[in-house]
């Protein structure tokens, strides 16, 4: 096996230069853990036409494999919930369902955990196991429990952890339920996105402990990294500390809206001029606001046969829609169903603009067993309460 110690040191240098690797203990972990072990049997690299080129650890040139393993990018390791790179030889299509997250994101998150010697950590979504290995190196394998919903992904992670010299509490199951075997934990970290932080995680965290998770709806962007501290009495408080993007937890993943969109929007209950352009929803912070104001909504882009742009909001659970029609620089919005989606989102976007368009780090968060409350400042239009059903 090729010695990748130089590549690991170079990666640590880049992470320090990027400002995310800040402590010597985590630098030692980055230099010690071979990322290539956590990419078996291979990865899928994006190519033209929305396809993926398989590259396997066994078949690749060692120098190319080391270059891939220590590149500053997320590496897809599974498509469509089952397909791995060793099962195909030619480029394929598919949706990524497991990956090795870019090292800058991994290290940035674990630095934000603010761990101390002896802390016990629960990791939700083991994935390839690379972040699990970093935490095992820093805290000791007996202090790390990691949960993965996909048995095949978990088995590959276990094999990689063993190859790297670790054995840890790897559990197969729904990570949204946490794992009480070794609770309470000092820290909980999720490497998947959730619509809201499950209260189970709060119950399994010590008072004074930290939970770090990406929150948002079903969008692939416009999500935020929430850092909350668990207090006495089962409450947790914190804020969004950064932008963040992860695959949605599988048990919370939504089915994308497809089919005949014109038929879905044929009958509207209202039609009016929009006060702000819906194209704002293509930007990160307005998208986050939209998911707070209308948690079940999906933003859908389409095009006519002649290339004209079509924009929609759909909430399948509430059977509601908003359709946007452009006329020069102006937009008309047609809404249908029991929930007026744009009437919920538009005031939040306007209030946010009036406040000077603050970044996502202005969002604060309070969690109880019954509800999640988000807010920015004092305006009622920038306060949202999501009740837990």
Buried (B, 14 or more C-beta within 10 A) or exposed (E): EEEBEEBBEEBBBBBBEEEBBEEEEBBBBBBBBBBBBBBBBBBBBEEEEEBBBBBBBEEBEEEEBBEBBBBEBBBBBBBEEEBBBBEBEEBBEBEBBBBBBBBBBBBBBBBBBEBEEEBBBBBBBBBBBBBBBBBBBBBBBEBBBBBBBBEBBBEBBBBBBEBBEBEBBBBBEBBBBBBEEBBBBBBBBBBBBBBBBBBBBBBBBBEEBBBBBBBBBBBEBBBBBBBBBBBEEEBBBBBBBBBBBBBBBBEBEBEEBEEEBEEBBEEBEEEEEBEBBBBBBBBBBBBBBBBBBBBBBBBBEEEEEEEEEBBBBBBBEBEBBBBBBBEEEEBEBBBBBEBBBBBBBBBBBEBBEEBEEEEBEBBBBBBBEEEBBBBBBEBEBBBBEBEEE
